Amino acid sequence: MLIRGIRGAITVQQDSPDEILAATRQLLQTIEEANPTLKPSDLAGALFTVTHDLKTAFPAQAARQMGWDLVPLMCAQEIPVPGSLKHCIRVLLLWNTDQAQNEINHVYLGEAASLRPEFAQTTIKQEVSKC
């Protein structure tokens, strides 16, 4: 079994605990839907980052609210690069899996879709096919 990374990102409209936690839950739930064999018990860890303009909540709290009690979680601040996307929450999940790297589905939602359009396209197709 290998450790594979799953990347994801989402944006919020404003810096509020409710928005940060809701957006993080949405991101993690969408990642779980896009990777149906993913179980929290298979995660070696999760690293969340937020842009410097998000300060009112830890995104890891949303994972805990979803029952990810035993997953090692960490939050950090992104480097404030001039001109970078604002109000952005990013995650890197470290997943113990037998899946090949090209079978992993990364998820980019909201304005964060601009960060990795090739993955945003996949997510959009998956969401449309569920309708």
C-alpha positions in Angstrom: 0.0 0.0 0.0 1.2 3.5 -0.9 0.5 6.9 0.4 -1.1 9.1 -2.2 -2.0 12.8 -1.9 -5.4 14.2 -2.6 -5.5 17.9 -3.2 -8.5 20.2 -2.9 -9.4 23.9 -2.4 -12.4 26.1 -2.0 -13.0 29.8 -1.4 -15.3 31.6 0.9 -16.9 35.0 0.6 -15.9 36.4 4.0 -13.8 35.5 7.0 -16.4 34.0 9.4 -16.3 30.8 11.4 -19.6 29.6 9.9 -18.4 30.1 6.3 -15.0 28.6 6.9 -16.4 25.5 8.6 -19.2 25.0 6.1 -16.9 25.4 3.1 -14.4 23.0 4.6 -17.1 20.4 5.2 -18.3 20.9 1.6 -14.8 20.4 0.3 -14.1 17.3 2.3 -17.5 15.8 1.5 -17.0 16.4 -2.2 -13.5 14.8 -2.0 -15.1 11.8 -0.4 -17.8 11.6 -3.1 -15.1 11.9 -5.8 -13.0 9.1 -4.2 -15.6 6.6 -3.1 -13.2 4.2 -1.5 -11.7 6.9 0.8 -12.3 6.3 4.5 -11.0 8.5 7.3 -9.4 5.4 8.9 -7.1 5.2 5.8 -5.8 8.8 6.1 -2.3 9.1 7.4 -3.0 12.8 7.9 -4.4 16.1 6.6 -2.8 19.5 6.2 -5.1 22.5 5.8 -3.9 25.9 4.8 -5.7 29.2 4.6 -4.8 32.5 3.0 -3.7 35.3 5.3 -7.2 36.9 5.2 -8.9 33.9 7.0 -8.3 34.1 10.7 -11.6 33.2 12.5 -11.6 29.4 12.4 -9.4 26.4 12.0 -10.5 24.3 8.9 -9.5 21.1 10.8 -12.4 21.8 13.2 -14.8 20.9 10.3 -13.0 17.6 9.8 -13.4 16.8 13.5 -17.2 17.7 13.2 -17.4 15.1 10.4 -16.0 12.4 12.7 -12.4 12.5 11.6 -11.4 12.2 15.3 -8.3 9.9 14.9 -6.9 11.5 11.7 -3.8 13.7 12.5 -4.8 17.2 11.3 -2.8 20.4 11.0 -3.6 23.9 9.9 -1.1 26.5 8.5 -1.1 29.8 6.7 -0.3 30.1 3.0 2.5 32.3 1.9 1.0 35.7 1.1 2.1 36.0 -2.5 1.0 39.3 -4.1 -1.9 38.8 -6.5 -2.7 35.3 -5.2 -6.3 34.0 -4.7 -7.9 35.4 -1.6 -10.2 33.7 1.0 -9.0 30.3 0.0 -8.9 27.1 2.0 -6.6 24.3 0.7 -6.2 20.7 1.9 -3.7 17.9 1.2 -5.0 14.5 2.4 -2.4 11.8 2.8 -4.2 8.6 1.8 -3.0 5.0 2.4 -4.4 3.3 -0.8 -3.7 0.8 -3.5 -5.1 3.2 -6.1 -2.8 4.5 -8.8 -2.0 8.1 -8.8 -4.0 8.7 -12.0 -7.1 7.2 -10.2 -7.1 9.9 -7.5 -9.7 12.7 -8.0 -8.6 16.1 -6.8 -11.4 18.7 -6.1 -11.3 22.4 -6.6 -14.5 24.4 -5.9 -15.7 27.9 -6.2 -13.1 30.5 -7.3 -10.4 27.9 -6.3 -11.3 26.1 -9.6 -9.0 28.7 -11.3 -6.0 27.1 -9.4 -6.2 23.8 -11.2 -8.7 24.0 -14.0 -8.0 20.5 -15.2 -9.2 19.1 -11.9 -12.1 21.6 -11.7 -13.4 20.2 -15.0 -13.5 16.7 -13.6 -15.3 17.8 -10.5 -17.9 19.7 -12.6 -18.5 16.7 -14.8 -19.0 14.5 -11.7 -21.4 17.0 -10.1 -23.4 17.3 -13.3 -23.6 13.6 -13.7 -25.2 13.3 -10.3 -28.0 15.6 -11.1 
